[in-house]
Amino acid sequence: MGGSAGTIATGRNICIRSSGKRLVHHVDSNEIAHLNITNCKHTDSIIMEKDYKAVWASCLEIIKDNLGKENEQVFRTWFEPIVPIQLEDNYILKIQVPSPFFYEWLEQHFIDILRRSIRSVLGPQGMLKYIVVMDQSISGQPIVTTLPSTGGRSVTNNRPQDMPFNLNGDNAKDLPNPFIIPGIKKVKVNSQLSDSYSLTNFVEGDCNRLARSAGYAVAENPGKTSFNPLLLHGGVGLGKTHLANAIGLKTKELHPEKTVLYVTSEQFMQQYADAGKNGTTNDFIHFYEMIDVLIVDDIQFWSNKATKTQEAFFHIFNYLYQKKNQVIVTSDKAPSELVGLEPRLLSRLKWGLSADLQLPDVETRIKILQQKLDNDGIEMPYEVVEYIAYNINSNIRELEGALVSLIAQSSLNRKQITIDLAKQMIDKFVKNTSREITIDYIQKVVCDYFNLPIDSIQSRTRKREIVQARQLAMYFAKKMTKSSLAIIGLQCGNKDHATVLHACKTVVNLAETDKQFRYWVEALEKKFKEG
């Protein structure tokens, strides 16, 4: 290497090589002239010592000095995550980057400063290899891919352009070109969140307390809790979308600098397909990798299909997780029941917290109805609210639908809302609605039949009539619901699963030997069938 540390002879070649391919680039003195290496204190000694960490440290010193203080965020975003791996043959530096997109961005925007810094430290023979860690194998060892340099030419045939896909029709105008260096300009993104789905109007109960508490913790510290990813699962109409949306709104309120995006799994799949057709897949990937809090609703939609979409989301997930960005997904099935999702993606979804939203109990249903009435400024007799809550127990959507129907009946027919009107309307509503029998409903029917207070079944009393009612409730809950024995026992006086099994056997035995008891069983079965 001729001259001082600040000068390099003209007419040298620099080679960036990967997987046996050599791409030679001629570098003249004019190209080197504007590269400031006077602050690189260890350049000469590094060339002698050939320590890969020290080599990269000197390269970073040169890069940081030439980017300047005004581009400190660029340096932190695109150069600090790079990890030196090895120095081969004293002139080939292997560096690890977080993702294929990261590699492509370096190639498109920073190849000049990279190759100049490498050459200034290692001399004219200096070469570079990119190593991308894609996944973990079963053995726990990283699976790596070595990627070639393009020497600054575009990695794809795509030119940066406006967003190649719509998130939601007219909202496209709120999504400018995402191909912008983070730290220079923040991407403006329409979060697609609904203001009507907030934590304020999300009614908390035993059925959803864990999910709501976890959601609030995530909103306070997105990506910084052990709830990453956060998987919210439960049946249709139980508030998954509401809660996911509410977490997004709370995050924006507490962290206005964060980019939050809500998208359905179907939208995501369509965007990916459109990007593939338009040749803008890299833009699509980059856009999602710049989101701070990503919410994907109804991920079960990808089951047994959308293999390429799942693969794209898998890599986006890995990138966001590595950056400690938050991922929230919802599903109408528990992780163990998500058949058809790619195993490695399903494994990622289990890394954080899976919180289920269950059918609301009668107290929570009453709270939901009262809140809706308060929000709409409508007064209704408590006995009517209670009647609706006891008789509509399938899900929150149908519960609110029944309330709206009753209000409409009262308004259109100019009738006062009474328990009689409620019974007429609910009878028609229930007949047109497939009822999902719940433990709460079973307890209500059994207690009504024996004229017992509802809380008697949940008490610890050993009175014979209450013990028998509790056993009947356990029997029908096991027979007519999908609840586990543990859940049934918990809701019937905090009993264990063995007590539930004993109760079921007792009911069967008594129904065979006791005529009166058999009559009770048959009468209750008839009530359940009639709904």
Buried (B, 14 or more C-beta within 10 A) or exposed (E): BEEEBEEBEEEBEBBBBBEEEEBEBEBEEEBBEEBEBEEBEBBEEBBEEBBBEBBBBBBBBBBBBBBEEEBEEBBEBBBEBBBBBEBEEBBBBBBBBBBBBBBBBBBBBBBBBBBBBBBBBBBBBBBBBBBBBBEEEEEEEEEBBBBBBBBBEEBEEBEBEEBBBBBBEEEBEBBBBBBBBBBEEEBEBBBBBBEEBBBEBBBEBEBBEBBBEBBBBBBEBBBEBEBBBBBBBBBEBBBBBBBBBBBBBBBBEEBEEBBBBBBBBBBBBBBBBBBBEBEBBBBBBBBBBBBBBBBBBBBBBBBEEBEEBBBBBBBBBBBBBEBEBBBBBBBBBEBEEBEBBBEEBBEBBEBBBBBBBBBBBBEBBBBBBBBBBEEEEEEBEEEBBBBBBBBBBBBBEBBBBBBEBBBEBBEEEEEEBBEEBBEBBBEEBBEEBEBBBBBBBBBBBBBEBBEBEBEBBBEEEEEEEBBBBBBBBBBBBBEBBEBEBEBBBBBBBEBEBEBBBBBBEBBEEBBEEEEEBEEBBEEBEEBBEEB
